[in-house]
């Protein structure tokens, strides 16, 4: 049975900020392409969220309930709560994300 994908406010704001940054830097075509690659990939989590890896930075500290989808150079961490796949953020994987991931994801644990 398919799950429901739910975006947190923080995750939606992350995606908006990333798309806005790409829009300013690279133009509308690249921003649209980025958005159009992330959204269907995230929607696909409704069918098989378990296919994604556990977030390595969190696994290292013993937290294994969060998984992540990697889309191009972006990481999309999420957690499954019953029938919901809750999207916790969208991060550029070229940044040092360890502290940000740990703080944002463990505060909701």
LINURFEN-V798395 format. One record per residue. RES is the residue in one letter. PSI is psi in degrees with one decimal (none if undefined). Layout:
BEGIN
RES/PSI + RES/PSI
END
This chain:
BEGIN
X/133.2 + X/146.2 + X/170.5 + X/129.2 + X/124.7 + X/127.1 + X/130.7 + X/161.4 + X/-39.3 + X/-41.1 + X/-42.3 + X/-40.3 + X/-37.4 + X/-49.2 + X/-44.0 + X/-43.3 + X/-40.0 + X/-45.1 + X/-41.0 + X/-40.9 + X/-46.2 + X/-38.0 + X/-47.6 + X/-38.5 + X/-43.5 + X/-10.1 + X/171.7 + X/-37.9 + X/-45.4 + X/-38.9 + X/-43.2 + X/-40.5 + X/-42.2 + X/-51.2 + X/-44.4 + X/-13.2 + X/-36.3 + X/-46.9 + X/-48.9 + X/-32.2 + X/-44.2 + X/-42.3 + X/-32.8 + X/-16.9 + X/-20.3 + X/-29.8 + X/-32.0 + X/68.1 + X/-24.7 + X/-10.9 + X/-16.9 + X/153.3 + X/156.2 + X/141.3 + X/115.9 + X/-40.4 + X/-33.9 + X/-37.4 + X/-36.9 + X/-23.7 + X/15.3 + X/11.5 + X/113.3 + X/12.7 + X/-9.8 + X/134.0 + X/171.8 + X/145.3 + X/133.2 + X/122.9 + X/109.1 + X/-119.4 + X/26.7 + X/143.0 + X/133.8 + X/92.0 + X/146.4 + X/167.0 + X/142.3 + X/124.6 + X/99.5 + X/-116.8 + X/1.2 + X/137.5 + X/109.2 + X/117.1 + X/122.3 + X/-20.4 + X/170.9 + X/119.9 + X/141.6 + X/119.9 + X/-8.1 + X/-10.2 + X/160.2 + X/106.9 + X/-4.5 + X/-54.4 + X/-42.7 + X/-46.5 + X/-47.6 + X/-46.2 + X/-49.7 + X/-42.7 + X/-33.2 + X/-20.6 + X/-16.5 + X/0.2 + X/none
END
